[in-house]
Amino acid sequence: MLQTTNKPPLTIRLCQPRGFCAGVDRAIQIVVLALKKYGAPVYVRHEIVHNRYVVEGLQSLGAVFIEELSEIPAEHRQSPVVFSAHGVPKSVPADAQARNLFYLDATCPLVSKVHKQAMRHQRLGRHVLLIGHAGHPEVIGTMGQLPEGAVTLVETEADAARLVPADPKALGFVTQTTLSVEDTAGIIRALRERFPDLQAPAAESICYATTNRQEAVKDTAPGADLYLIVGAPNSSNSRRLVEVAERAGATMSLLVQRAAEIPWNDIGTISTLGLSAGASAPEIIVDEIIDAFRQRFDVTIDLAITATETEDFPVMRVLRDVELTPADMAFVNGAA
């Protein structure tokens, strides 16, 4: 006899692309490969990426997370220390060299590109305007590429309105890579209205992954009763995706780190769920959340493909002699 399900129907609009970008993937691989090559402990300055699940997974493999190089005990000075994907001020590798530490720089190549753009502006005699969020590690790292006073942080259009530069004709801007595309466009527009000679970077600062994930969410949000973004509260790009979903028409948009955080009693009756993940959120958590909805709903997956990403950033040469297997990355990607 055929059994019929009593579960209510639910369509999940699953974004593609979602989750890990090439820079995040590379940073995690660097820690994993360093552990395979050199053994534990491998020290990591700051969270390698802004995701607690990833950090705890690497800790279980032998990574030790620190905030300052001074935390590395004398007996472990020969152990590798990895700099996070967000980038670091120039003072950090200088400090590592002064302490005779062996460091591996996992800064995302696209963040390094922004560093070079900022330095180019300064070399050409421009004061640098950095559009970004105060206190974010990437902003701290970018500002730390140039002498103190050479960079002014602009967070909002109100900041742009208040800005009083020494020479309005000698300005260049760069941006944090993980910002809202719409918000950033508004700030740049406000700056250009006041400072027509403002020079743009040689290439777009907001990275491909940030743009692609925002466009995917924007396309799939209209008509969604609920939109979930998998990501951490300190992940800038994940929080921007929540905002994009709300602006684009989702009835409710929430940031969750794990399925256990889904507020089942608050979401009410839903028939369409939007689902994406920030660039530092692992696919294994997306799978976990889909499984949680399958337990409660008769789920149909509607895969929304809005872009194809082929970017691949290789690890540094010193780690390329170590084989990386699917099993090594199963803790974030799931079983192969």
N, C-alpha and C positions, 0 to 999 in steps of 0.2 A: 504494500500500500504506500502511495506517495505521501511524504510528509511536507506540509507547507510551513514556511517560516512565519513566526509571529513578529519578527523584528521589523521595525519600520524601515522603509527604503532610504538610502543615503547615497548621493553621488559625491564622490571626492574628486575635486578638480586638483590634480597633482601637477605642480609646476615642474617643468624641465626647461632650462637648468635650475637646479636647487643645490643647496649644501656646498660641500667643499669646493673651493676654487683652487687653481694651480699653485698659488702662493702658500695657502694653508696646507695643502697636500705635501708640498715640498718641505715645509717646516717640520711637520710631524715625521716625515720620512727621515729627515736629518737626525732627529733625536733617536728614532728606532735604529737607524744604521750605526750611529755612534755607540749605542748600547751593544749592538752586535759586534762591532769591531774592537771597542776598548773595554767593554764590560762596565758593570755598575761600580760606583755611581757616575752618572753623567749629570752635571748641574745645568739648570736652565734658568736664565735670568728673566724674571717675570713669566706669566702664563705664556706658553709657546704660542697659543691662540686662545681667544676668549671663549673657552668652553670647558666647564668643570668636568664633564664626562671624559673628554680627551685628556685633560690634565691628570685625572685619577687613573686612567688607563695607563698613561706613561709612568706614573708613580709606581704602579704595580709591576712595571718592567724594570724599575731601578732608577728612574729619573728623580732628581731632587730639585725642587723649585725654590728659588731664592729671589729676593728683590735687589740685593746689592752684592757685588763681588766680594766684599769684606766678610760675607757669611760663609765663604768656602773655607773649611778648616785647613790648617797648614799641612796636615798629612795627606790631603787630597788635592794639593796644588797641581799635581800632574794629570788630574782627571779633566776631561773636556768640559768646557762651559759653552752652552749654546745661547745666542742672543735671539730674542723672539722675532716672530714674523713682522711685528709692528715697526721694527727699526729702533735704533738707539742713537743718542747724541754722540758726537765724536769723542766726548770725554770718556765714554765707556770702554771702547777698544783701547784707548790710550791708557786707561787705568789697568786693563787686563795685561797690557804689555809691561807696564811698570811692576806688576805683581808676578811677572813671568808665567802667566796663565796661558794654556792652550785653548783658544776660543774658536768656535764655529759660528759664523754669522748667518742666521736663517732669515734675515730681513727679506721680505717679499721683493722680487726684482722690480715690481711696479712702484713700490714705496721708494726703493733706491732711485728710481727714475725721477720721482718728485724731488728727492734730495738734490739730484744733479740739476734739475730745472731751477730750484731755488738758488743754488750756487751760481748758475749761469746769469740769473737776474742780477745778483750782487756784483758779479765780475763785470757786467755791463753798466755798473753804476746806478742800479735801481734799488730802492728800498723795497723789501719783499713783504707783501700782504699774504698771509696764510689764512685761508678760509677753512675753519675747522672747529673742533670742540675742545675747550680748555681742559687740560688734565688728561686727555687721551694719550696713551703711550706713543701713538704715531705722531701726534702733534708735538709732543715733547722731543721726540727723535728728530723731526724735521727742523724745529726751531734750533736744536742743538747742533745743526750742521754749520751754522753761521755765528759770528760773534754776537754777544749780547747787544741788543738794541737794533740789530740789522733786520729783524722780523717783527711785524705787528700782527697779532691774531685778530681776525674778524670773524665773529660767531654768527651775527645776525645782520639784517638790513638796518636795524637801529645803530649797530656798531659802525656800519658803512656811513651812515648819516652824520655820526659824531666825529669821524676820523679827521685829524688835522695833521697831514704829513708835512715834513720840512720842505719838500720839493714836489708839488703835485704833478710835475711833468716827468718825474723819474720814479715811476712805480711799476712793479711787476707782481703778478699774483700766481699762487699755486694753491691747490686744495688738498685736504685730506682725501684719501682714496675711497672712503666708505660713506660719503655723505649722500643725502637726498639729492637726486639730480634736479628736481624742481626747486627746492630751497636754495641750492647753490646757484642756479640760474638767476634767481631773484636777487641774490646778494651781488653777483657779478654785474647784473643790470644796474643796480643801485650805485655800485662803484663807478661804472662807466659813465653814468649820468653826471657824476660829480667830477670825475677825472678822465676826460676823453683820451688822454695819452697813456692810460693804463695798458701795460703790455701783458698779453696772455703767455702761458708757458708754451714751449715749442710743440707739445702734444698734450692731449687731454689728461688731467690728473686723476679724475674719478675713474676707477679701474673698470675693465670690461665686465667683471663678475658682478660688481655692485650694480652697474647699469642693467645688465641682463636680468638679474634677479628682480630688480624693481619693475622692469617692463613686463616680466612674466606675471608678477602679482597684480600689476595695474590691469592687465588683459583679463585676468581670471576673477577679479574681485566683484565686478558688477553682478548683482543677484545672489551673491553668497550670503547665506544666513549666518555663517561663522567662518572666520578666517584664522587659521592657526599658523604661526611662524615658529619653527623650532630654532631656538637660539638662547643665548645667555643674556641676562640683564645688562652686563657690561660690554656686550657686543654691539658696537655702533651700527654696523650694517644690518644686523637683525632687528634692532629697534626701528631703524628707518623703514624696514619692510612692513612692520605693523602700521606705521603712519601712512604708508602708501596704500595699503589695503583699505584703511578707513576712508581716505580721501577718494579712492576710486569706486566706492560704493558698497563695500561689505557692511552688513548690518552690525556685526561685532568683530573685532580683531584682537587677538591675544597672542602674547609671547609665552611659550612654554619651553622648559628645558627637558622634561620627561613626560611620559604619558600620565604619571601620577599627579601632575600639576593641572590636568584638564578639569575644570570646575563643572562636572556633569550636572549638578543641581541648578546651575545658573544659566546654562546655554539654551534651555527651553526646547521647543520643537524645531528641529532643523531638517531640511531635505537636501541642502547643498552646502558642502564644506570646501573651502579653499585651503590648500596645504602647500607650504613651501618651507625652506630652511635657509638660514643665514649661511654665509660663506665659511663659518667656522663650526658648523653643526654637522655631526656625522650621520651618514645614511642609516646606520643601525637604529638610531632614535626615530627617524621617519618611519621605518618598518614597525617599530614598537608602537607608535601612535596609530598607524593604520590598523594594526592587530587589535588595539584597544577599541577602536570604532567597530571593527568586525564583530566583536563580542556583543555589541549592543545594537547594531544595525545590519541590515542586508545591504552590503556595500557594493557599489559599482565604481570602478576607477576610471576616471576620464583624464587621460594623460594630455596635458596642455604643453605642447612643444613650441616654444617661441624663439629659440636660438640653439645653435649647435656650437659647443665649445671644444676646441681642439688644443688649447694652450697646454703646454707641458714644460715646467721649469726644472731642469736637471739639478741634482744636488752638487755640491762642490766636489772638485776632483779627488780630494783625499778620501772620500767615502765611496767612490764609484767602483772600487774593487770588491765591495760587499754586496752580495746578492740580496735583493729585497723580494720576498715571496708574498703571495696573497695571505698566507697564514700570519705573516708579520703584521699585516694591517687589518686583520679580521676583527680586532677589538673596536675599530671604528667603521669598517666597511661591511661587517657581517661575514658569514661563511661564504666562501666562493662557490 
